[in-house]
Amino acid sequence: MVLIADSGSTKCDWILCSDDHTKPVRIKTKGLNPAILTKKQFQKIISNSAELDHIKHVVTDVKFFGAGCGTKRNQKKVNAILSDFFPNAIAYSNEDTMAAIMATTKEPAVVCILGTGSNCCYFDGKNIHMKAPSMGYLLMDEGSGNYFGKALLRAYYYETMPSDLRQTFSVDYKLKEKDVIKGLYKSARPNKYLAAFAPFLFKHESHPFIQNILKKGMDAFVENHVLRYRETLKQVPIHFVGSIAFYAQDYIKEALRARGIEVGVIVKSPIENIIEKHAKASSI
């Protein structure tokens, strides 16, 4: 049986695929980013899942696509952890960008991720090419959940957020300065902490202030990432995956059309498309 995982820094979706056309088994755990988590933290999240423990002896292949798996060192780290936990399986890991590609295209394209973090690459049909390194939430990640979380917190504490929204934001998140500081500087995953504020945007999307934040975020992502592939995009389409991409797709389309670019496919959860393609391949 094949176990496919699609992991961001916030959550990891696992799907166990059987060859007998039975309904896939779906499992969720916390995000597993080897660039952020220690080996022990990574192992603990897996071992704490009773569902994964229940199937660990029947899994023959593990295909893990995740944030932080873009280097050989982290791939080796993840493969070793997975091989230990799934004793009868061959483990394979690759960056989350590859899962995004598998979910959207088999042909050359520019593919973007907008979830907890953000990323953009060119897929030539075989290999991934990136024109900017992925430096994470402190330096980059424009248009991502953690980017928007920072924007909301800044607006709240600088008091540039309109009073009606500010009151609602305070009530929704029970903001206390000491708790925010703890989440930003003492939590194991501050990027996940920041991204947890992003849903507020879509809950109050009708407000002009929120619309402006979303517009600025997508403009920043397009300017700093997408337009690096301007010449390439004259020949190939551009696709997006991730929850932020899905819910903010109108702003993405607006930002791209203003620059003469049309959006291709937008997928909320890449693993759903991957599993569908896997099922079709298995039935041939």
LUMKOL-615581 format. One record per residue (C-alpha): residue number from 1; residue in one letter; chain; z, x, y. Coordinates in steps of 0.02 Angstrom, whole numbers, plus 50000, padded with zeros to 5 digits. Example, Ala and Ser with C-alpha at 12.3 -4.5 7.8 and 13.67 -1.06 7.14 Angstrom:
<rs>
R|seq|type|mol|Z|X|Y
R|1|A|A|50390|50615|49775
R|2|S|A|50357|50684|49947
</rs>
This chain:
<rs>
R|seq|type|mol|Z|X|Y
R|1|M|A|50000|50000|50000
R|2|V|A|49959|50057|50175
R|3|L|A|50087|50049|50315
R|4|I|A|50015|50056|50490
R|5|A|A|50125|50085|50642
R|6|D|A|50085|50070|50826
R|7|S|A|50226|50140|50931
R|8|G|A|50261|50152|51116
R|9|S|A|50421|50214|51192
R|10|T|A|50494|50038|51195
R|11|K|A|50447|49962|51028
R|12|C|A|50357|50002|50867
R|13|D|A|50255|49875|50769
R|14|W|A|50235|49906|50582
R|15|I|A|50118|49813|50466
R|16|L|A|50114|49834|50277
R|17|C|A|49940|49801|50208
R|18|S|A|49914|49754|50028
R|19|D|A|49749|49761|49932
R|20|D|A|49773|49591|49853
R|21|H|A|49735|49490|50011
R|22|T|A|49914|49435|50032
R|23|K|A|49981|49407|50206
R|24|P|A|50029|49572|50288
R|25|V|A|50214|49609|50308
R|26|R|A|50261|49634|50491
R|27|I|A|50409|49738|50545
R|28|K|A|50475|49786|50717
R|29|T|A|50588|49930|50765
R|30|K|A|50634|50019|50925
R|31|G|A|50503|50134|50997
R|32|L|A|50478|50302|50911
R|33|N|A|50418|50432|51034
R|34|P|A|50441|50609|50964
R|35|A|A|50423|50683|51138
R|36|I|A|50581|50591|51191
R|37|L|A|50683|50569|51032
R|38|T|A|50766|50705|50931
R|39|K|A|50729|50714|50746
R|40|K|A|50897|50633|50708
R|41|Q|A|50867|50491|50831
R|42|F|A|50695|50460|50756
R|43|Q|A|50765|50459|50580
R|44|K|A|50908|50344|50628
R|45|I|A|50793|50210|50697
R|46|I|A|50690|50209|50538
R|47|S|A|50838|50214|50419
R|48|N|A|50926|50074|50513
R|49|S|A|50782|49955|50473
R|50|A|A|50826|49859|50315
R|51|E|A|50646|49798|50306
R|52|L|A|50574|49973|50304
R|53|D|A|50705|50028|50179
R|54|H|A|50654|49883|50066
R|55|I|A|50472|49938|50056
R|56|K|A|50488|50127|50067
R|57|H|A|50453|50158|49882
R|58|V|A|50294|50050|49873
R|59|V|A|50208|50129|50023
R|60|T|A|50070|50252|49975
R|61|D|A|49998|50289|50147
R|62|V|A|50079|50288|50319
R|63|K|A|49966|50291|50470
R|64|F|A|50073|50314|50626
R|65|F|A|49996|50300|50800
R|66|G|A|50118|50332|50939
R|67|A|A|50159|50389|51114
R|68|G|A|50208|50572|51110
R|69|C|A|50101|50611|50957
R|70|G|A|49963|50699|51052
R|71|T|A|50016|50875|51001
R|72|K|A|50008|50960|50831
R|73|R|A|50192|51003|50844
R|74|N|A|50247|50822|50866
R|75|Q|A|50124|50762|50734
R|76|K|A|50201|50886|50611
R|77|K|A|50375|50826|50659
R|78|V|A|50330|50643|50633
R|79|N|A|50238|50675|50470
R|80|A|A|50388|50767|50399
R|81|I|A|50508|50626|50446
R|82|L|A|50394|50492|50375
R|83|S|A|50362|50590|50214
R|84|D|A|50548|50608|50187
R|85|F|A|50581|50423|50213
R|86|F|A|50430|50360|50115
R|87|P|A|50438|50474|49962
R|88|N|A|50278|50412|49879
R|89|A|A|50170|50410|50035
R|90|I|A|50049|50526|50123
R|91|A|A|50092|50525|50308
R|92|Y|A|49966|50537|50449
R|93|S|A|50006|50529|50634
R|94|N|A|49904|50532|50793
R|95|E|A|49924|50486|50975
R|96|D|A|49933|50305|51030
R|97|T|A|49765|50329|51115
R|98|M|A|49683|50334|50944
R|99|A|A|49759|50165|50900
R|100|A|A|49691|50097|51065
R|101|I|A|49519|50162|51020
R|102|M|A|49526|50091|50844
R|103|A|A|49575|49922|50916
R|104|T|A|49434|49913|51042
R|105|T|A|49280|50010|50988
R|106|K|A|49185|50119|50865
R|107|E|A|49062|50172|50998
R|108|P|A|49084|50292|51145
R|109|A|A|49192|50217|51282
R|110|V|A|49328|50252|51409
R|111|V|A|49490|50180|51339
R|112|C|A|49650|50150|51438
R|113|I|A|49828|50109|51390
R|114|L|A|49942|50012|51507
R|115|G|A|50108|49975|51425
R|116|T|A|50277|50058|51451
R|117|G|A|50174|50210|51502
R|118|S|A|49991|50232|51547
R|119|N|A|49847|50339|51488
R|120|C|A|49658|50354|51499
R|121|C|A|49532|50448|51392
R|122|Y|A|49350|50460|51342
R|123|F|A|49303|50431|51161
R|124|D|A|49134|50507|51116
R|125|G|A|49121|50416|50951
R|126|K|A|49216|50549|50855
R|127|N|A|49337|50642|50969
R|128|I|A|49454|50604|51113
R|129|H|A|49431|50691|51280
R|130|M|A|49559|50683|51420
R|131|K|A|49528|50744|51598
R|132|A|A|49711|50737|51649
R|133|P|A|49864|50780|51544
R|134|S|A|49988|50643|51507
R|135|M|A|50141|50701|51604
R|136|G|A|50246|50545|51580
R|137|Y|A|50347|50430|51688
R|138|L|A|50416|50559|51810
R|139|L|A|50249|50623|51872
R|140|M|A|50115|50499|51820
R|141|D|A|50104|50334|51726
R|142|E|A|50026|50237|51870
R|143|G|A|50003|50053|51830
R|144|S|A|50127|50057|51686
R|145|G|A|50285|49958|51653
R|146|N|A|50397|50100|51709
R|147|Y|A|50289|50128|51865
R|148|F|A|50313|49946|51915
R|149|G|A|50497|49953|51871
R|150|K|A|50520|50096|51994
R|151|A|A|50421|50001|52126
R|152|L|A|50534|49849|52108
R|153|L|A|50695|49949|52113
R|154|R|A|50639|50046|52266
R|155|A|A|50591|49886|52355
R|156|Y|A|50759|49809|52309
R|157|Y|A|50867|49953|52367
R|158|Y|A|50764|49992|52523
R|159|E|A|50773|49804|52561
R|160|T|A|50585|49791|52584
R|161|M|A|50582|49656|52450
R|162|P|A|50583|49481|52531
R|163|S|A|50756|49402|52530
R|164|D|A|50709|49259|52413
R|165|L|A|50642|49380|52282
R|166|R|A|50784|49501|52311
R|167|Q|A|50913|49368|52272
R|168|T|A|50822|49315|52114
R|169|F|A|50796|49495|52058
R|170|S|A|50982|49530|52080
R|171|V|A|51032|49377|51980
R|172|D|A|50904|49404|51841
R|173|Y|A|50955|49584|51810
R|174|K|A|51138|49578|51865
R|175|L|A|51109|49735|51966
R|176|K|A|51256|49850|51996
R|177|E|A|51222|50019|52073
R|178|K|A|51325|50113|51944
R|179|D|A|51231|50028|51801
R|180|V|A|51062|50069|51877
R|181|I|A|51111|50251|51900
R|182|K|A|51171|50256|51720
R|183|G|A|51007|50180|51659
R|184|L|A|50903|50303|51758
R|185|Y|A|50999|50464|51728
R|186|K|A|51108|50442|51575
R|187|S|A|51011|50330|51456
R|188|A|A|50915|50406|51311
R|189|R|A|50752|50325|51368
R|190|P|A|50745|50297|51557
R|191|N|A|50560|50253|51547
R|192|K|A|50605|50106|51434
R|193|Y|A|50744|50057|51553
R|194|L|A|50624|50055|51700
R|195|A|A|50491|49958|51605
R|196|A|A|50617|49820|51568
R|197|F|A|50602|49765|51750
R|198|A|A|50412|49741|51741
R|199|P|A|50417|49562|51669
R|200|F|A|50489|49507|51837
R|201|L|A|50316|49538|51912
R|202|F|A|50229|49412|51802
R|203|K|A|50369|49285|51813
R|204|H|A|50345|49283|52002
R|205|E|A|50162|49329|52013
R|206|S|A|50123|49189|52137
R|207|H|A|50224|49279|52271
R|208|P|A|50115|49382|52392
R|209|F|A|50238|49527|52385
R|210|I|A|50221|49539|52197
R|211|Q|A|50032|49524|52207
R|212|N|A|50030|49671|52327
R|213|I|A|50133|49779|52208
R|214|L|A|50016|49739|52064
R|215|K|A|49863|49773|52168
R|216|K|A|49929|49940|52230
R|217|G|A|49979|49991|52053
R|218|M|A|49808|49955|51979
R|219|D|A|49719|50037|52125
R|220|A|A|49824|50192|52096
R|221|F|A|49784|50193|51909
R|222|V|A|49598|50173|51940
R|223|E|A|49593|50305|52077
R|224|N|A|49695|50435|51983
R|225|H|A|49634|50406|51806
R|226|V|A|49482|50295|51784
R|227|L|A|49376|50371|51921
R|228|R|A|49388|50541|51838
R|229|Y|A|49261|50465|51717
R|230|R|A|49150|50389|51852
R|231|E|A|48990|50472|51789
R|232|T|A|49031|50434|51608
R|233|L|A|49059|50250|51651
R|234|K|A|48878|50238|51704
R|235|Q|A|48836|50253|51520
R|236|V|A|48983|50178|51424
R|237|P|A|49104|50030|51441
R|238|I|A|49289|50036|51482
R|239|H|A|49422|49950|51376
R|240|F|A|49609|49920|51398
R|241|V|A|49756|49892|51283
R|242|G|A|49940|49855|51313
R|243|S|A|50051|49715|51377
R|244|I|A|50036|49766|51560
R|245|A|A|49846|49775|51543
R|246|F|A|49845|49602|51466
R|247|Y|A|49955|49515|51594
R|248|A|A|49884|49609|51744
R|249|Q|A|49702|49597|51691
R|250|D|A|49648|49503|51848
R|251|Y|A|49709|49648|51955
R|252|I|A|49624|49774|51842
R|253|K|A|49460|49680|51854
R|254|E|A|49477|49667|52043
R|255|A|A|49512|49854|52062
R|256|L|A|49366|49903|51951
R|257|R|A|49239|49780|52023
R|258|A|A|49279|49845|52198
R|259|R|A|49215|50011|52132
R|260|G|A|49065|49941|52040
R|261|I|A|49140|49946|51865
R|262|E|A|49152|49801|51742
R|263|V|A|49291|49783|51613
R|264|G|A|49249|49776|51428
R|265|V|A|49383|49725|51303
R|266|I|A|49566|49695|51347
R|267|V|A|49686|49691|51199
R|268|K|A|49872|49652|51215
R|269|S|A|49927|49724|51048
R|270|P|A|49810|49852|50969
R|271|I|A|49889|49838|50798
R|272|E|A|49829|49658|50781
R|273|N|A|49649|49713|50798
R|274|I|A|49675|49863|50685
R|275|I|A|49747|49757|50547
R|276|E|A|49605|49632|50561
R|277|K|A|49478|49771|50542
R|278|H|A|49576|49844|50396
R|279|A|A|49575|49675|50309
R|280|K|A|49388|49656|50332
R|281|A|A|49358|49831|50264
R|282|S|A|49468|49796|50112
R|283|S|A|49371|49638|50071
R|284|I|A|49202|49726|50065
</rs>
